[in-house]
Amino acid sequence: MPIASSDIQYRLSGGASNTDPNAALGGAISTAGGGLITTDTLNNVWDNVSGAESSAGDTEYRAIFIKNNHGSLTLTSAKIWISSNTTSADDTIEIALAGEGINNTIETVANESTAPAGETFSAPTSFGTGLSLGNLAAGQAHGVWIKRIVSAAAAAANANPYTLSVQGETAA
């Protein structure tokens, strides 16, 4: 059976037992049940932006992993991109591949305001411009950094979603 979208997992970083998105600041992939990032869940990666943060502006980082959870097939030529950026005009999301590559523990940053060293962030909007994850064999994962940029004097926004998409080829 080919790889289905349900076989592609988005998982927190921060160590095998991490289930706290605020602690997803690099390190090993979370294998805990709560480390699986689900869609349509408020604050599944980010905390709320405080009044002080929205007034002054704020840039924060999180590290996640994209995992091929299929039992035997490789996801080939896989890419990740931002298929839908935030709905607020006062903030935006950018992504970068973790430089450590496939199946490696990624750099840990000191806090959510510290940028990872050497990563280049961008906001690709399609498969064609997406960042290449390469070939992910069954069970393999690649680290991805997410950057949230909140402009100074940002207006309050409820439920401000964005969507990351992953796509690749698979054998039948």
N, CA, C and O of each residue as an XYZ file, in Angstrom:
688
protein
N       0.835     -1.176      0.000
C       0.000      0.000      0.000
C       0.887      1.249      0.000
O       1.835      1.307      0.783
N       0.614      2.263     -0.856
C       1.459      3.463     -0.913
C       1.389      4.256      0.378
O       0.508      4.050      1.213
N       2.341      5.169      0.520
C       2.357      6.045      1.682
C       1.144      6.967      1.624
O       0.888      7.610      0.605
N       0.407      7.024      2.719
C      -0.762      7.899      2.825
C      -0.379      9.129      3.644
O       0.619      9.119      4.365
N      -1.173     10.178      3.529
C      -0.879     11.392      4.299
C      -0.838     11.098      5.794
O      -0.106     11.766      6.526
N      -1.591     10.134      6.257
C      -1.583      9.783      7.683
C      -0.265      9.126      8.114
O       0.006      9.023      9.310
N       0.550      8.684      7.157
C       1.860      8.106      7.462
C       2.930      9.175      7.697
O       4.006      8.875      8.216
N       2.638     10.404      7.321
C       3.589     11.503      7.509
C       3.229     12.192      8.817
O       2.150     12.766      8.962
N       4.151     12.123      9.762
C       3.908     12.700     11.085
C       4.718     13.971     11.285
O       5.847     14.099     10.810
N       4.107     14.900     12.000
C       4.768     16.109     12.467
C       4.954     15.887     13.970
O       3.973     15.724     14.696
N       6.210     15.878     14.445
C       6.497     15.559     15.844
C       7.337     16.664     16.487
O       8.155     17.301     15.824
N       7.126     16.878     17.770
C       7.915     17.853     18.517
C       9.359     17.395     18.644
O       9.655     16.204     18.557
N      10.245     18.344     18.848
C      11.610     18.057     19.278
C      11.629     18.199     20.798
O      10.575     18.350     21.416
N      12.803     18.153     21.403
C      12.916     18.373     22.833
C      13.170     17.120     23.642
O      13.174     17.162     24.873
N      13.382     16.006     22.963
C      13.662     14.755     23.667
C      12.534     13.756     23.522
O      11.394     14.121     23.235
N      12.864     12.492     23.723
C      11.929     11.396     23.488
C      10.628     11.530     24.258
O       9.577     11.135     23.753
N      10.667     12.073     25.463
C       9.451     12.136     26.278
C       8.763     13.502     26.242
O       7.797     13.718     26.974
N       9.240     14.426     25.405
C       8.660     15.776     25.397
C       7.253     15.798     24.811
O       7.007     15.265     23.729
N       6.342     16.418     25.538
C       4.980     16.661     25.048
C       4.617     18.139     25.144
O       3.467     18.511     24.910
N       5.583     18.979     25.484
C       5.362     20.410     25.682
C       5.897     21.194     24.483
O       7.109     21.243     24.275
N       5.010     21.810     23.688
C       5.484     22.580     22.531
C       6.466     23.687     22.904
O       7.341     24.024     22.107
N       6.336     24.256     24.099
C       7.238     25.322     24.526
C       8.655     24.818     24.752
O       9.596     25.609     24.795
N       8.813     23.507     24.895
C      10.142     22.905     25.073
C      10.698     22.339     23.769
O      11.750     21.701     23.774
N      10.006     22.565     22.656
C      10.452     22.068     21.348
C      11.476     23.042     20.767
O      11.216     23.751     19.794
N      12.646     23.049     21.400
C      13.705     23.989     21.044
C      14.925     23.261     20.501
O      16.053     23.729     20.660
N      14.704     22.123     19.862
C      15.780     21.312     19.312
C      15.962     20.052     20.129
O      15.176     19.757     21.029
N      17.014     19.308     19.802
C      17.267     18.042     20.478
C      16.715     16.879     19.683
O      16.588     16.946     18.460
N      16.387     15.808     20.394
C      15.903     14.580     19.763
C      14.402     14.668     19.473
O      13.695     15.495     20.048
N      13.939     13.818     18.589
C      12.528     13.721     18.244
C      11.749     13.160     19.425
O      12.216     12.255     20.116
N      10.565     13.701     19.647
C       9.687     13.172     20.689
C       8.995     11.922     20.158
O       8.392     11.940     19.085
N       9.088     10.856     20.912
C       8.395      9.619     20.545
C       7.182      9.397     21.435
O       6.468      8.406     21.280
N       6.944     10.322     22.371
C       5.786     10.232     23.265
C       4.508     10.489     22.483
O       4.512     11.216     21.489
N       3.422      9.891     22.934
C       2.132     10.100     22.279
C       1.764     11.567     22.176
O       1.231     11.996     21.153
N       2.039     12.350     23.223
C       1.741     13.774     23.214
C       2.707     14.597     22.389
O       2.506     15.800     22.224
N       3.759     13.970     21.862
C       4.719     14.669     21.015
C       4.298     14.724     19.561
O       4.967     15.347     18.736
N       3.191     14.073     19.248
C       2.645     14.096     17.895
C       1.838     15.380     17.730
O       0.905     15.625     18.495
N       2.182     16.190     16.752
C       1.470     17.440     16.502
C       0.260     17.121     15.651
O       0.385     16.590     14.547
N      -0.907     17.445     16.170
C      -2.145     17.189     15.443
C      -2.670     18.479     14.848
O      -2.357     19.566     15.334
N      -3.454     18.364     13.815
C      -4.015     19.549     13.178
C      -5.216     20.038     13.967
O      -5.783     19.308     14.780
N      -5.592     21.269     13.720
C      -6.778     21.879     14.333
C      -6.759     21.838     15.848
O      -7.811     21.732     16.478
N      -5.582     21.921     16.442
C      -5.455     21.973     17.886
C      -4.810     23.295     18.261
O      -3.673     23.569     17.875
N      -5.528     24.111     19.007
C      -5.024     25.411     19.411
C      -3.745     25.248     20.217
O      -3.668     24.389     21.096
N      -2.755     26.056     19.928
C      -1.465     26.061     20.618
C      -0.714     24.741     20.494
O      -0.016     24.337     21.424
N      -0.851     24.066     19.353
C      -0.141     22.796     19.171
C       1.358     22.984     18.926
O       2.115     22.016     19.010
N       1.794     24.185     18.631
C       3.221     24.481     18.497
C       3.595     25.751     19.259
O       4.663     25.810     19.869
N       2.742     26.753     19.233
C       3.071     28.066     19.808
C       2.220     28.385     21.026
O       1.094     27.906     21.159
N       2.782     29.205     21.916
C       2.012     29.772     23.017
C       1.289     31.016     22.497
O       1.537     31.458     21.375
N       0.399     31.575     23.310
C      -0.267     32.814     22.939
C       0.750     33.957     22.955
O       1.711     33.935     23.724
N       0.528     34.938     22.111
C       1.360     36.136     22.092
C       0.818     37.072     23.166
O      -0.364     37.417     23.160
N       1.679     37.474     24.077
C       1.255     38.364     25.159
C       1.091     39.792     24.642
O       1.531     40.122     23.541
N       0.453     40.628     25.454
C       0.305     42.035     25.091
C       1.647     42.725     24.930
O       1.838     43.533     24.021
N       2.585     42.397     25.830
C       3.920     43.003     25.739
C       4.632     42.566     24.459
O       5.293     43.374     23.807
N       4.497     41.286     24.100
C       5.133     40.782     22.872
C       4.530     41.430     21.630
O       5.256     41.788     20.703
N       3.203     41.584     21.605
C       2.574     42.182     20.431
C       2.871     43.678     20.341
O       2.934     44.234     19.244
N       3.050     44.323     21.479
C       3.385     45.746     21.472
C       4.805     45.982     20.953
O       5.028     46.830     20.089
N       5.752     45.223     21.488
C       7.163     45.413     21.132
C       7.578     44.694     19.856
O       8.571     45.061     19.228
N       6.814     43.663     19.469
C       7.222     42.778     18.387
C       7.991     41.606     18.984
O       8.617     41.743     20.035
N       7.948     40.469     18.326
C       8.564     39.275     18.906
C       8.884     38.269     17.801
O       8.083     38.055     16.892
N      10.041     37.669     17.890
C      10.412     36.584     16.982
C      10.768     35.377     17.833
O      11.604     35.465     18.732
N      10.125     34.244     17.543
C      10.342     33.019     18.315
C      10.574     31.842     17.373
O      10.243     31.896     16.189
N      11.157     30.771     17.933
C      11.534     29.598     17.148
C      11.023     28.327     17.812
O      10.941     28.236     19.037
N      10.680     27.346     16.979
C      10.363     25.999     17.435
C      11.013     25.028     16.454
O      11.203     25.340     15.279
N      11.348     23.846     16.961
C      11.915     22.795     16.109
C      10.985     21.593     16.155
O      10.574     21.142     17.224
N      10.665     21.090     14.980
C       9.832     19.901     14.857
C      10.548     18.905     13.947
O      11.587     19.212     13.363
N       9.983     17.727     13.840
C      10.481     16.720     12.910
C       9.358     16.289     11.988
O       8.200     16.194     12.396
N       9.714     16.028     10.740
C       8.809     15.408      9.781
C       9.246     13.957      9.686
O      10.383     13.669      9.314
N       8.335     13.035     10.024
C       8.676     11.615     10.091
C       7.830     10.799      9.121
O       6.613     10.965      9.043
N       8.498      9.912      8.383
C       7.807      8.933      7.554
C       7.486      7.742      8.450
O       8.373      6.956      8.784
N       6.238      7.610      8.834
C       5.832      6.551      9.751
C       5.277      5.323      9.022
O       4.651      4.465      9.645
N       5.501      5.235      7.715
C       5.061      4.042      6.972
C       5.929      2.864      7.392
O       7.096      3.041      7.741
N       5.373      1.685      7.360
C       6.084      0.493      7.812
C       7.219      0.033      6.926
O       8.123     -0.651      7.405
N       7.206      0.392      5.618
C       8.250     -0.149      4.750
C       8.665      0.746      3.584
O       9.759      0.561      3.050
N       7.856      1.688      3.176
C       8.147      2.459      1.971
C       8.905      3.757      2.255
O       8.774      4.349      3.326
N       9.697      4.185      1.276
C      10.433      5.440      1.333
C       9.618      6.542      0.674
O       9.051      6.349     -0.402
N       9.562      7.703      1.328
C       8.984      8.893      0.731
C      10.126      9.578     -0.007
O      11.043     10.103      0.624
N      10.079      9.577     -1.325
C      11.189     10.097     -2.115
C      10.913     11.527     -2.571
O       9.766     11.939     -2.741
N      11.993     12.261     -2.760
C      11.928     13.651     -3.232
C      10.945     14.475     -2.414
O      10.193     15.275     -2.971
N      10.944     14.290     -1.115
C      10.000     14.977     -0.230
C      10.372     16.451     -0.071
O      11.547     16.814     -0.029
N       9.345     17.279      0.017
C       9.519     18.713      0.247
C       8.520     19.197      1.285
O       7.455     18.607      1.471
N       8.884     20.285      1.958
C       7.997     20.954      2.899
C       7.854     22.407      2.491
O       8.810     23.023      2.021
N       6.650     22.958      2.671
C       6.403     24.359      2.364
C       5.240     24.862      3.216
O       4.558     24.082      3.880
N       5.030     26.159      3.187
C       3.937     26.795      3.918
C       2.790     26.974      2.932
O       2.792     27.913      2.136
N       1.825     26.087      2.984
C       0.735     26.161      2.008
C      -0.277     27.239      2.375
O      -1.049     27.683      1.525
N      -0.276     27.656      3.621
C      -1.142     28.745      4.069
C      -0.446     29.449      5.221
O      -0.257     28.859      6.285
N      -0.061     30.708      5.020
C       0.581     31.448      6.101
C      -0.504     32.005      7.017
O      -1.689     31.830      6.735
N      -0.130     32.664      8.093
C      -1.100     33.138      9.079
C      -2.126     34.073      8.451
O      -1.874     34.695      7.419
N      -3.282     34.157      9.090
C      -4.343     35.020      8.574
C      -4.165     36.466      9.016
O      -4.773     37.364      8.433
N      -3.351     36.708     10.025
C      -3.104     38.067     10.504
C      -2.068     38.757      9.617
O      -1.093     38.145      9.181
N      -2.300     40.033      9.365
C      -1.324     40.822      8.602
C      -0.143     41.234      9.470
O       0.844     41.773      8.968
N      -0.246     40.979     10.783
C       0.776     41.440     11.719
C       1.789     40.374     12.122
O       2.658     40.636     12.954
N       1.695     39.205     11.560
C       2.714     38.181     11.829
C       2.855     37.252     10.643
O       2.024     37.242      9.735
N       3.919     36.472     10.666
C       4.196     35.560      9.569
C       5.026     34.387     10.071
O       5.647     34.451     11.131
N       5.021     33.326      9.292
C       5.774     32.111      9.586
C       6.821     31.914      8.493
O       6.550     32.129      7.312
N       8.021     31.503      8.904
C       9.074     31.090      7.977
C       9.612     29.750      8.465
O       9.467     29.412      9.640
N      10.233     28.985      7.567
C      10.782     27.681      7.926
C      12.216     27.535      7.424
O      12.648     28.231      6.505
N      12.939     26.610      8.056
C      14.305     26.278      7.641
C      14.544     24.813      7.951
O      14.046     24.296      8.951
N      15.297     24.151      7.105
C      15.685     22.775      7.392
C      16.769     22.759      8.450
O      17.683     23.584      8.417
N      16.678     21.836      9.381
C      17.759     21.657     10.355
C      18.966     21.119      9.598
O      18.857     20.136      8.864
N      20.097     21.751      9.771
C      21.297     21.392      9.028
C      21.863     20.021      9.360
O      22.727     19.522      8.639
N      21.395     19.406     10.436
C      21.929     18.099     10.839
C      21.454     16.961      9.945
O      22.019     15.868      9.997
N      20.426     17.190      9.124
C      19.984     16.190      8.164
C      19.031     15.147      8.733
O      18.419     15.341      9.784
N      18.924     14.044      8.014
C      17.954     12.988      8.321
C      18.395     12.155      9.517
O      19.556     11.764      9.633
N      17.433     11.893     10.407
C      17.588     11.005     11.568
C      18.671     11.429     12.549
O      19.319     10.583     13.164
N      18.866     12.713     12.695
C      19.868     13.215     13.638
C      19.229     14.121     14.672
O      18.245     14.804     14.388
N      19.781     14.126     15.851
C      19.403     15.088     16.876
C      19.804     16.461     16.368
O      20.899     16.639     15.836
N      18.913     17.429     16.533
C      19.215     18.760     16.010
C      19.659     19.697     17.127
O      19.392     19.471     18.308
N      20.331     20.733     16.718
C      20.829     21.752     17.645
C      19.733     22.179     18.612
O      18.574     22.324     18.223
N      20.100     22.378     19.861
C      19.181     22.903     20.867
C      19.537     24.362     21.127
O      20.701     24.697     21.348
N      18.518     25.232     21.098
C      18.741     26.646     21.381
C      18.411     26.933     22.842
O      17.672     26.179     23.476
N      18.958     28.022     23.373
C      18.827     28.348     24.796
C      17.399     28.668     25.209
O      16.969     28.314     26.307
N      16.666     29.339     24.329
C      15.277     29.706     24.626
C      14.577     30.010     23.319
O      15.202     30.013     22.259
N      13.267     30.270     23.391
C      12.483     30.438     22.167
C      12.838     31.687     21.378
O      12.433     31.817     20.223
N      13.581     32.603     21.972
C      13.993     33.818     21.269
C      15.363     33.696     20.611
O      15.824     34.634     19.960
N      16.014     32.551     20.774
C      17.345     32.327     20.216
C      17.241     31.597     18.886
O      16.644     30.524     18.801
N      17.823     32.184     17.853
C      17.800     31.558     16.527
C      18.796     30.403     16.469
O      19.862     30.472     17.082
N      18.455     29.340     15.734
C      19.438     28.272     15.528
C      20.582     28.797     14.657
O      20.372     29.644     13.788
N      21.773     28.296     14.891
C      22.954     28.768     14.170
C      23.012     28.183     12.762
O      22.898     26.971     12.578
N      23.189     29.050     11.776
C      23.457     28.604     10.408
C      22.258     28.264      9.556
O      22.426     27.981      8.370
N      21.061     28.277     10.099
C      19.873     27.942      9.302
C      19.404     29.173      8.522
O      19.487     30.296      9.018
N      18.919     28.959      7.318
C      18.400     30.028      6.473
C      16.893     29.877      6.373
O      16.395     28.870      5.868
N      16.168     30.875      6.853
C      14.705     30.826      6.871
C      14.130     31.451      5.610
O      14.676     32.404      5.053
N      13.012     30.887      5.179
C      12.290     31.414      4.024
C      10.820     31.025      4.171
O      10.440     30.320      5.106
N      10.013     31.491      3.243
C       8.578     31.203      3.279
C       8.117     30.633      1.941
O       7.348     31.275      1.226
N       8.586     29.421      1.593
C       8.149     28.821      0.330
C       6.642     28.558      0.369
O       6.101     28.158      1.400
N       5.975     28.784     -0.757
C       4.513     28.696     -0.783
C       3.962     27.590     -1.684
O       2.751     27.503     -1.886
N       4.832     26.757     -2.218
C       4.350     25.685     -3.102
C       5.341     24.527     -3.090
O       6.465     24.664     -2.608
N       4.922     23.406     -3.616
C       5.813     22.264     -3.737
C       7.043     22.646     -4.553
O       8.163     22.271     -4.205
N       6.840     23.382     -5.625
C       7.944     23.764     -6.505
C       9.019     24.589     -5.819
O      10.198     24.480     -6.157
N       8.619     25.414     -4.857
C       9.587     26.250     -4.143
C       9.912     25.695     -2.754
O      10.668     26.305     -1.998
N       9.341     24.541     -2.426
C       9.508     23.945     -1.099
C      10.942     23.560     -0.783
O      11.786     23.447     -1.673
N      11.200     23.360      0.509
C      12.522     22.945      0.978
C      12.633     21.432      0.877
O      11.722     20.713      1.287
N      13.734     20.947      0.339
C      13.906     19.523      0.076
C      14.293     18.750      1.342
O      15.333     19.000      1.951
N      13.428     17.808      1.718
C      13.710     16.892      2.826
C      14.488     15.677      2.354
O      14.968     14.891      3.171
N      14.617     15.515      1.046
C      15.315     14.359      0.485
C      14.437     13.128      0.492
O      13.213     13.223      0.400
N      15.068     11.970      0.601
C      14.349     10.699      0.652
C      14.261     10.249      2.106
O      15.283     10.049      2.763
N      13.043     10.090      2.603
C      12.827      9.633      3.976
C      12.397      8.176      3.947
O      11.257      7.862      3.605
N      13.319      7.285      4.308
C      12.988      5.863      4.391
C      11.999      5.642      5.530
O      11.819      6.511      6.383
N      11.373      4.497      5.538
C      10.417      4.158      6.596
C      11.056      4.382      7.963
O      12.146      3.877      8.234
N      10.386      5.130      8.810
C      10.868      5.391     10.161
C      11.827      6.559     10.290
O      12.174      6.931     11.411
N      12.270      7.156      9.186
C      13.219      8.263      9.257
C      12.508      9.602      9.431
O      11.337      9.757      9.083
N      13.256     10.570      9.983
C      12.708     11.902     10.222
C      13.749     12.964      9.899
O      14.952     12.716      9.971
N      13.269     14.144      9.545
C      14.140     15.289      9.245
C      13.672     16.464     10.100
O      12.475     16.745     10.162
N      14.601     17.148     10.758
C      14.278     18.309     11.574
C      13.971     19.531     10.732
O      14.570     19.754      9.681
N      13.011     20.328     11.225
C      12.604     21.567     10.567
C      12.430     22.635     11.657
O      11.797     22.386     12.682
N      12.986     23.798     11.428
C      12.802     24.938     12.328
C      11.665     25.802     11.807
O      11.535     26.020     10.602
N      10.843     26.290     12.729
C       9.756     27.209     12.389
C      10.023     28.518     13.129
O      10.362     28.521     14.312
N       9.865     29.614     12.420
C      10.100     30.957     12.975
C       8.788     31.743     12.896
O       8.193     31.871     11.826
N       8.346     32.267     14.044
C       7.152     33.122     14.085
C       7.607     34.554     14.324
O       8.280     34.844     15.313
N       7.238     35.442     13.418
C       7.621     36.843     13.502
C       6.365     37.674     13.740
O       5.483     37.735     12.883
N       6.286     38.310     14.900
C       5.167     39.172     15.248
C       5.654     40.615     15.137
O       6.629     40.998     15.784
N       4.979     41.404     14.322
C       5.355     42.809     14.128
C       5.059     43.624     15.376
O       4.145     43.306     16.136
N       5.839     44.674     15.577
C       5.560     45.603     16.666
C       4.191     46.233     16.446
O       3.800     46.501     15.310
N       3.473     46.466     17.524
C       2.122     47.045     17.500
C       1.118     46.130     16.805
O       0.157     46.601     16.196
N       1.347     44.818     16.898
C       0.446     43.851     16.268
C      -0.922     43.884     16.929
O      -1.028     43.960     18.153
N      -1.959     43.826     16.120
C      -3.330     43.766     16.629
C      -3.609     42.354     17.134
O      -3.021     41.383     16.658
N      -4.504     42.259     18.092
C      -4.906     40.941     18.613
C      -5.574     40.144     17.493
O      -6.286     40.695     16.654
N      -5.322     38.825     17.503
C      -5.935     37.939     16.509
C      -6.248     36.607     17.178
O      -5.385     36.010     17.820
N      -7.463     36.154     17.028
C      -7.846     34.851     17.562
C      -7.666     33.791     16.495
O      -7.849     34.052     15.305
N      -7.303     32.581     16.933
C      -7.204     31.441     16.022
C      -6.511     31.848     14.728
O      -7.149     31.945     13.679
N      -5.224     32.082     14.803
C      -4.434     32.595     13.685
C      -3.621     31.453     13.073
O      -2.416     31.360     13.304
N      -4.272     30.583     12.294
C      -3.604     29.356     11.830
C      -2.689     29.562     10.633
O      -2.760     30.564      9.922
N      -1.828     28.575     10.444
C      -1.025     28.449      9.231
C      -0.926     26.954      8.951
O      -1.215     26.134      9.823
N      -0.520     26.601      7.741
C      -0.453     25.194      7.370
C       0.883     24.885      6.715
O       1.275     25.528      5.740
N       1.583     23.886      7.265
C       2.772     23.336      6.620
C       2.346     22.105      5.852
O       1.552     21.305      6.346
N       2.863     21.948      4.652
C       2.542     20.776      3.840
C       3.806     20.025      3.485
O       4.860     20.623      3.266
N       3.694     18.707      3.429
C       4.784     17.818      3.029
C       4.261     16.924      1.913
O       3.156     16.387      1.992
N       5.070     16.778      0.880
C       4.673     15.930     -0.240
C       5.925     15.277     -0.826
O       7.014     15.850     -0.786
N       5.761     14.105     -1.353
C       6.830     13.395     -2.025
C       6.247     12.305     -2.897
O       5.034     12.225     -3.087
N       7.119     11.472     -3.422
C       6.711     10.351     -4.257
C       6.776      9.061     -3.434
O       7.504      8.973     -2.446
N       6.014      8.086     -3.855
C       5.982      6.808     -3.170
C       5.735      5.680     -4.168
O       5.074      5.871     -5.189
N       6.270      4.516     -3.861
C       5.967      3.353     -4.688
C       4.536      2.915     -4.414
O       3.983      3.177     -3.346
N       3.953      2.250     -5.390
C       2.569      1.764     -5.227
C       2.509      0.591     -4.296
O       1.429      0.057     -4.044
